[in-house]
C-alpha cells in the first residue's frame, strides 16, 4: 500500500513527460524513470530547443560560500561544547594510565 502511494507521483511524472514529448502525446512510456532529466527537447513544430543557460560556478564562488558557513559551524559547535562542559552534562573523564 505504501509503495503504491510513493510511486503515484512517479507515474504522473512519466505520464506528463510522455504527453510533452516530441510526438505530441502519441507515444507514452510505461518505464519508470529513477533519474530526472530534461523532458522537452523540441517544440511542437519539431525545432530543437537551444541548450539551457549554464551559470558558471567557479572555485572563488564556491570558496566564498563554503568558508563562512564552515567557520560559523565551528563557532557554534565550540560554544555548544563549552556550554555542555560548563553544566557538567558531557565531560570527558580524565583517565590516568600511569601503570
C-alpha positions as CSV (number, residue, x, y, z in Angstrom):
1,X,0.0,0.0,0.0
2,X,2.7,2.5,1.0
3,X,4.8,1.7,-2.1
4,X,1.9,2.4,-4.4
5,X,1.4,5.7,-2.7
6,X,5.0,6.6,-3.2
7,X,5.0,5.6,-6.8
8,X,2.0,7.7,-7.7
9,X,3.9,10.9,-8.3
10,X,6.4,9.0,-10.5
11,X,3.6,7.6,-12.6
12,X,2.1,11.1,-13.0
13,X,5.6,12.5,-13.9
14,X,6.2,9.8,-16.6
15,X,2.7,10.3,-18.0
16,X,3.2,14.1,-18.3
17,X,6.7,13.6,-19.8
18,X,5.1,11.3,-22.4
19,X,2.5,13.9,-23.3
20,X,5.1,16.6,-23.6
21,X,7.4,14.5,-25.8
22,X,8.3,15.1,-29.4
23,X,5.4,13.1,-30.7
24,X,2.8,15.3,-29.0
25,X,1.4,12.5,-26.7
26,X,1.1,9.8,-29.3
27,X,3.7,7.7,-27.5
28,X,3.8,7.3,-23.8
29,X,6.5,5.5,-21.8
30,X,5.5,2.8,-19.3
31,X,9.1,2.5,-18.0
32,X,9.5,4.2,-14.6
33,X,12.5,6.6,-14.5
34,X,14.6,7.0,-11.4
35,X,16.6,9.9,-12.6
36,X,15.2,13.2,-13.7
37,X,16.2,14.7,-16.9
38,X,15.1,17.3,-19.4
39,X,11.9,16.0,-20.9
40,X,11.2,18.5,-23.6
41,X,13.9,18.8,-26.3
42,X,11.9,20.1,-29.2
43,X,9.0,22.4,-29.9
44,X,5.6,21.1,-31.3
45,X,6.7,22.1,-34.8
46,X,9.8,19.9,-34.5
47,X,12.5,22.6,-33.9
48,X,15.2,21.6,-31.4
49,X,15.3,23.9,-28.4
50,X,18.6,25.7,-27.6
51,X,20.8,24.4,-24.8
52,X,19.9,25.7,-21.3
53,X,22.0,28.5,-19.9
54,X,24.8,27.4,-17.6
55,X,25.7,29.5,-14.7
56,X,29.4,29.4,-14.1
57,X,30.2,28.3,-10.6
58,X,33.9,28.8,-10.1
59,X,36.2,28.0,-7.3
60,X,36.1,31.5,-6.0
61,X,32.3,31.5,-5.7
62,X,32.4,28.1,-4.1
63,X,35.0,29.2,-1.6
64,X,33.0,32.3,-0.8
65,X,30.1,30.1,0.2
66,X,31.8,27.2,2.0
67,X,34.4,29.1,4.2
68,X,31.9,31.4,6.1
69,X,29.5,28.6,6.8
70,X,32.3,26.3,7.9
71,X,33.6,29.0,10.2
72,X,30.1,29.6,11.7
73,X,29.6,25.9,12.1
74,X,32.9,25.5,14.1
75,X,32.0,28.5,16.3
76,X,28.5,27.1,17.1
77,X,30.0,23.6,17.9
78,X,32.8,25.1,20.0
79,X,30.3,27.2,22.0
80,X,27.9,24.4,22.5
81,X,30.7,22.1,23.7
82,X,31.8,24.7,26.2
83,X,28.1,25.0,27.4
84,X,27.9,21.3,27.9
85,X,31.1,21.2,29.8
86,X,30.1,24.2,32.0
87,X,26.8,22.4,33.0
88,X,28.6,19.1,33.5
89,X,26.3,17.4,31.0
90,X,29.0,15.9,29.0
91,X,32.5,16.0,30.4
92,X,35.2,13.5,29.2
93,X,36.8,11.6,32.0
94,X,40.5,12.0,32.6
95,X,41.9,8.5,32.7
96,X,45.4,8.5,34.1
97,X,47.1,5.4,32.9
98,X,50.3,5.6,34.9
99,X,50.7,1.9,35.5
